[in-house]
Amino acid sequence: MENKKIIIIGSGIAGMSMGCYLQMNGYETVIYEKGYSSGGLCTGWKRGEYYFEGCITWLMGSDSKNEFYEYWKELNVIQNMNFINDDDFAVIKLKDGSEFTLYSDVDKLEKEFIRVAPEDKEKILSLTDSIREVSTAQLNSDNAKSVNYKKVITKWCKITIEEFAKGFKSEFVRKNFKRIFWFKYDNTIVNFIVTMAWHNIKVAGYPVEGSRRFSDIIEERYINLGGKIYYNSEVSEILVKNDVAVGAKLKNGKTDNGDLIVSAADGYNTIFQMLKGKYVDDGIKYCYENLKTNQPKVYIGLGVSKKLDEFPHYMSLELSEPIKTYANESIDNIFVKIYNKNQYFSPEGKTSVVVYNNTNYEYWEELRKSSSKKYNDEKLRIASEVIDALDKYIEGIKSNIEVVDVSTPCTIERYTNNRNGSWMGWSKEIECIKNEKNLKRTLPGLDGFYMIGHWVGVGGGLPTVVLQARNLVQVICKNDEKVFTTTRL
Ligand SMILES: Cc1cc2nc3c(=O)[nH]c(=O)nc-3n(C[C@H](O)[C@H](O)[C@H](O)COP(=O)(O)OP(=O)(O)OC[C@H]3O[C@@H](n4cnc5c(N)ncnc54)[C@H](O)[C@@H]3O)c2cc1C
């Protein structure tokens, strides 16, 4: 029997890993990508002499103590990249001069919390014990450690970060928890526990070579396995015959047929545009009409003509004067990443810095539609205010800035189609988690079609989308009575 041909829409990490695993198992695949390069959101870009990192803050599985390590190895990532694990995951600096260090090591973190909130010792110990429990869990087994992990998740999953923070007696922690851990306040506190557990055992580093290189490596793996990617090839329609997906039509009018079609593109674009909303049920409609997408950000890349080795990599800074960001909202905190250990990001003696803050998609979209001048002026205004604020913490930075690069949620949407400029699919809030069951990889009434990527589930992130792809290839192999393999070169 001839090998099945499978069309994949989108060359993000979901689409490319799907392609890799299918090629390893003898399928013929082709990827159509709307952009001019692969990686989707997992990227970074050069501006002059500087590289601005656009993605990975932590990669779960960067070390062999985590099961995702093996998957990254299958995709050639581990063999070709180096990862940094900082002792201080982040340093939080407040306008009154005080500081809190979010230590990666749980014992140090526990001491730091008790230092600022001795009256909350019991609560702190319950938190740090949970971090320890999750640190030793093995998710892919049913042993006692994994059972304990499930118990921890069940204990905390219904508590939001806001509720958790409010439960402290210490005013310092109540007021500043949103700066200490900056996920949205309506997200569950489990996000904090799991994140700190990964950092405690150093299994979630960030790549020395950056996210752009990370995506290039997976692309090389795919092409070496015989896969084909076509760029500047946006799919406008998924072709369907008798309720079976049979091909893809590109914006330029070209069509291609396949035995299976897998969309690894934006969920809304796939379901309501490429498939014209014909294959939905009430659950799917509810999600796309009601659930919030991940809160977008404004990213400001700064090329600084001096070394900043004395500063931590990651800082959360309280502003002395709030900055007006959108509509009538203002922000009183910014997040700064100083790439002082990534030698490829800037020339000798210089530093690449990225600053980001939360924003609102509609605000930027309206501005962009009303006038490109207004949109660009607003980008420059925000950048200039952020630079002034930063200068108070990093003296002299302002006079050493050589390059400024600002991206908004509209930039993300324009490059990748991700709805509302979301950078991780759905928001991780409890309402989304409750409805996750409606976000499946198949659509009601449609055969020959699958969806993968960070819109198929809540949580997103690189490991999740690779796992989805790998699991789906196992299902496809099983349906075709093939033994799944990851070793074909
Ligand atoms: C700033 C930032 C920081 C992040 N930090 C981390 C982190 O530290 N750790 C982590 O694990 N994750 C992180 N993430 C999240 C992670 O990058 C995403 O969850 C993941 O990359 C999603 O992959 P994906 O393949 O599902 O989607 P995408 O990356 O969005 O890929 C979809 C692809 O499909 C293409 N496409 C869309 N529509 C069409 C169409 N109609 N036709 C053809 N092609 C189409 C797009 O151009 C894109 O290339 C971060 C993301 C951002 C932006």
The ligand as a Gaussian input file, in Angstrom:
#p B3LYP/6-31G(d) Opt

LIG

0 1
 C        6.548000      35.752000      24.269000
 C        6.244000      34.307000      24.423000
 C        6.816000      33.589000      25.449000
 C        6.555000      32.233000      25.579000
 N        7.219000      31.536000      26.532000
 C        7.089000      30.191000      26.560000
 C        7.914000      29.421000      27.426000
 O        8.754000      29.959000      28.144000
 N        7.744000      28.074000      27.445000
 C        6.823000      27.446000      26.665000
 O        6.729000      26.217000      26.725000
 N        6.011000      28.158000      25.831000
 C        6.135000      29.505000      25.759000
 N        5.359000      30.247000      24.911000
 C        4.200000      29.604000      24.270000
 C        4.573000      28.780000      23.054000
 O        5.446000      29.505000      22.234000
 C        3.300000      28.423000      22.283000
 O        2.335000      27.858000      23.142000
 C        3.636000      27.422000      21.174000
 O        4.716000      27.885000      20.412000
 C        2.400000      27.214000      20.309000
 O        2.765000      26.436000      19.207000
 P        1.713000      26.095000      18.080000
 O        2.458000      25.352000      17.021000
 O        0.516000      25.457000      18.677000
 O        1.170000      27.498000      17.521000
 P        1.895000      28.661000      16.714000
 O        3.261000      28.871000      17.187000
 O        0.949000      29.795000      16.725000
 O        1.999000      28.083000      15.243000
 C        0.938000      28.144000      14.329000
 C        1.537000      28.308000      12.934000
 O        0.487000      28.238000      11.975000
 C        0.664000      29.265000      11.009000
 N       -0.647000      29.553000      10.449000
 C       -1.700000      30.138000      11.082000
 N       -2.766000      30.188000      10.254000
 C       -2.372000      29.625000       9.097000
 C       -3.036000      29.375000       7.851000
 N       -4.314000      29.725000       7.658000
 N       -2.325000      28.791000       6.856000
 C       -1.018000      28.428000       7.038000
 N       -0.358000      28.638000       8.194000
 C       -1.032000      29.219000       9.208000
 C        1.257000      30.403000      11.800000
 O        1.900000      31.338000      10.970000
 C        2.206000      29.669000      12.739000
 O        3.473000      29.485000      12.151000
 C        5.626000      31.595000      24.715000
 C        5.056000      32.319000      23.676000
 C        5.379000      33.661000      23.506000
 C        4.813000      34.410000      22.328000

